[in-house]
Amino acid sequence: MSEADQALVADFSALTPDTVLNAVEEVLGERCSNLCRPLNSYINRVYEIGLASGETVIAKFYRPGRWSRDALQDELDFLQELSAAEVPVVPPIAGRGGTVLHALGPIWFTLFPKKGGRALDEPDAAIWSQLGRLIGRMHQVGAQRMPRDRIYMDPLDSTTDQVEYILDSGLVSPEHEAQYEDICFDLIDLTAPLFEDVPILRIHADCHAGNILYRPGEGFHLLDFDDLSVGPAVQDLWLILPDRLPQARRELDWLLNGYQLFYDFPMETLTLIEPLRAMRFIHYTAWCVRQKADGGFSRLAPDWGSSAFWQQEIIDLDRQRAEITSPRF
């Protein structure tokens, strides 16, 4: 994709406050107040919208060109399925026509009720087990069917695409490009056989502590299903662990004690944790490249993209390769 195409698909300039408020009023069939407060979001555009009734909703406008309509509907369908199964999530609000995905020109958007709460604190054994039950219930629903158009979390699929996107961007410093390409594809070749015949299902894929909200009287809620993917269940477990597996075995045991009350966990897939971590390194770099293409480079670290940055990326991936080739349990 050319720079011109990237700039086009990432264009949010049409989202003026009046446009946003008018779109929400059209969907809900009720008046908004003058509250249209932008909230932090790197990829999408998210606004807190006040209604004349006194209620508040969250309007999420998806980054144009990132997901297809089917992929966006996959996210919202999953949320509705989870809510129907009484798994604590924040489902989308249906508009007057009963739909939850709406168009504003080339931009798709949806509405959510505003839900307050606090971030996940340092869990004890009981909370780890509670989190395990929550994720197990999510996977119980996630295993019931496959999505229409979502990424498969597999080195030969998503990671290969991300590496090619990074290399095609022209942002890798010339003196490190060959070495970066070599180590990325070496990691793909090394880890791809480990994913063969692994059970896969719909997963959150970004299930870290920042996407878990505690609501007094309601317990923990799972947030932000924007990265919904098809992949191994272990992806939704390792991200919330406090350390690498040898140092977090106790927390993992507590987590699995709760998880396996609702869904069987294939213990052999624990060997995928370090490959998945390497894939996340590459995924994050591709995300940063996307930020640069979207004009969000100022949100990145000051030295991002420098020669020193790419040298450190190579060092980090090489260390991760060592973790994979010499696993510690």
N, C-alpha and C positions, 0 to 999 in steps of 0.2 A: 504494500500500500504506500502510495506517495505521501509526501508531507502535506500536499494540498488536499488529498483525500482524507487524511487523518484530521486535518483542521476542520474539514467540512462535517465529518460525522461527529466530532466532539463539540459542535457549536451549540452553546446554551444561551446565546445572546438574546434569543426571543423570550426568555423567561423573565420578563419584567414583573414587578409586583402586581400590576393590574392584570396582566395576562394570567398569572398564577391564580389569583383570586377568582377571576372570571371562569377559569377552567374548573376549579373546585365547585363553584356555584352551579355550573352546568351539570356536573356529575351528580351532585347531591340534591339539587333542586331546592336549595335554601341559601339564604344570604350569608355572606361572610362579614365579619367585622373588619377593621382596618389592620388587624394583626397578620403580618406576613414576615415571619422571622426566619432567616436562613440558618440552618444548622450545619455543623461540621460534617463533611462528606467529601472524600477525595475523588471518587469515581463518579458518583451521581450528584444530583442536586436535590437537597432535602429542605423542606420548609415546615415550620410550625404555623398552622393556620387557625385563626380564631373564627368561630361561627357566631352569628347573631344570637343564637340560642344560649351562648355562654360556654358551649363545649369547645374543645380543641382537637384538631386532627393533624396528622402528619402527612404531608404530600411528598411522595418520592418520585422524582423525575429521573428516569434511567438514561445513562449515557448513550446517545445515539450511536449505533454501529457496533456496540459491544455484544449484545445478545439479540437473537432473533425474537420475533413475537412468540413463537412456540416455546423458546427457552424461558422467556419471562413468565409465560403462563405456567410453565413447569414449577417455577418457584412459588407462585401464588396458589396453584393447585395443592402442592405439598403442604403449605401452611394451612389451607382449609381442611385437608385430610387430617393433619395433626390435631387441629382444633376440634374437629368432629370426634376424634378418638380421645379427647380430653387431655392431650399432651399440652403442657403450658407453653404456648407461643403467642405471638401477637398477629392474628389473622387480618387480612385486608378487609376493608369496608366495601360492601357492594353498593354500587350506584343505583340510580333510579331504574335502570334497565336490568338490574340484577348482575351485571358484569363487574369485575374487579380490575380489569386492565383497560386503560383508556388512552386515546391518542390526542396529542396536541401537535398537529403538523407531523414532523418526523420523529417526535419525542413521545415515548410511551411513559405513562405514569400510573400510580396507584395511590390509594389513601389508606391510612392506618389510624386506629384510635391512639391517642397519646397515652403512654404508660410510663409512670415514674417508678423509681426504685433505686437500689444501690448496687454497686459492683460486687462481685464475688470477693469475700474476705478470705483470709487464710483458713482453708477447710480443716476440720478435724475428721476423725474416722467416720463419724455418723454422716457428715456432710459429703464426704467422698462417696459413700455408699448411696446417698440420695442423688448425687450427680450421676452415678452409674445407672441408677434406675431411670432417670430422666433420659439419658442417651439411649439406653436399651429400649425404652418405649418408643423413642423417635425411630430407631432402626426397625422395630417391629412393624411400624407403618411404612417406613421407607422400602422394606423388602417386598411389599405387596405388588408393586408394579414398577416398570422402568419409565423414565421421563421421555419426552418426545425428542428434545434437542439439547442435551447437556453434555459437558465435557466428561470423558472417561479418564479417571486418574490412573494413568498407566504411562510408564516411561516412553513407550513407542508411540503413544498418542499425544497426550497433552504436553509432555516435556519436550519432545522433539519439535512440536510446533512453537513452543516458547523459545527454544534455543535458536531456531531459524528466524524468528521475529527479532530477537536481540541482535543477531549477526546482520540481518538485513537493514537494521535501523541506521547503521553507520556510526553508532555511538561508542562502539568498543575501540579503545585506543589502538592504532595500527601496530604498535610494537608488541601488544599483548593479544591481538585478535586470534592468531593461529593457536597459541597456547590455550586460550580460553575455549576455543572451538574444540580442541582435542580433548580437554578434560571433561567438557560437558558430554560429548558423544561417547567418551570412555565410560562415564557414569551411566549413561543410558544403556550401553552394551552390557555393563556389569550387572545392572539391576533388573533389566527387562525379564530375564528368565525367572526371577523370583516372583513375578506377578502372574505367571502362567497358572491357570486353573484355580486362582484365588477367588473365593466367593465375593461377589460385588453386589451393591445395592445403592439406593439413593442415600447420600450422606450430606451432612451440613457442609463439611470440607474446610470450614474455618472456625472450628469449635474451640476457641481459646477463651480465657477467663473474661476478656473484654466483651464477649458476645453472650455472656450469661448474666442475667439480671435477677436480683432478689427483690421480691415484692412482699412486704410485711403482710402476713395473713394468707398469702397465696403461694409462697415458696419461690423456687427458681424458675425462670423463663428463659427459653432459648431465643436469641435475637439474630437478625441479619443473615438471611438465607441466600444472599446475593450470589455466593459462590457454590451453591448447590451443585453437586457432581455425582457421578457414579464411580464408586471405588470401594476399597476394602474398609470394613468397619473400624479397623484400628486407627484410621486417620482421625476419627472423631474422639479418640481417647488420648493419644500421645500429646496432642497440643495443649491439654490442660494440666499435664504432669509438671511438677516443679523443677524437674531436672531430667537428665538422661536416665535411661531405664535402670542401670546398675544402682544409681543413687535414689531412685524413686520407685523401687519395687514394692515397698510397703503401700504407698499411695495407689499404685496400680492394682494391687490385690484388693484394697478396699473398694476401688472403683468397680472392679469386675464382680465383687460380691453382690453389688447392687445390680449391675448390668445383666448378669446371667439369670436373674429372676424373670426377665422378660425376653431375652434373646440370647441364643447360644453364641459364644464368642470362640472363633477358631484360634486356639492358642498358638498354632504354628505361624500365624501372621505377625507375631511380635517381631519376627526377623525383618519385617518391612518398615519398622519405625525409622531406622537410619536412612534407608533409601528414600522414604517419604520426606525426611528432613532435607536431604540433598535436593529433591524435587522442589521443595518449598523455597530453598535458596534461589533456585533458578526462576521459579514462579515470581518471587518478589522482585528480582532484577527485571524481569519482563514487565512487571507492574510499574516499576520506576521508569522504564523506557516509555511506557504508555503515558505516564504523567508528563514526561518531557514532550511527547508528541501533542498532548492536550494543552500545552502552555502552562502546566503546573510545576515547572521545574523549580520554581522558587520554594516549593514545599519540601524539596528534597534536601539532603545534607549538602553543605557548601562545596565539599570536594567530590560530590557524586559525578561520575563520568571521567574523572581525572585519570592520568596514568597510574597514580598510586592506588586509586580506587580499584581499577581492574586487576592490578597486581595482588591486592588483598583478596579480591574475589577468587582468584586462582588459588591462592594459599588456602582459603577457607574450604573450597571445593576439594582440594587435595587432602586436607585433614578429614573431610567427610568421607572421602574414598577410603581412607585408612580405617575409619570407624566401620565401614561396611565390610571390608575385607577381613577385619579382625573383630568380629562382633563380641560384645561383652554382655552377659546376662547374669 
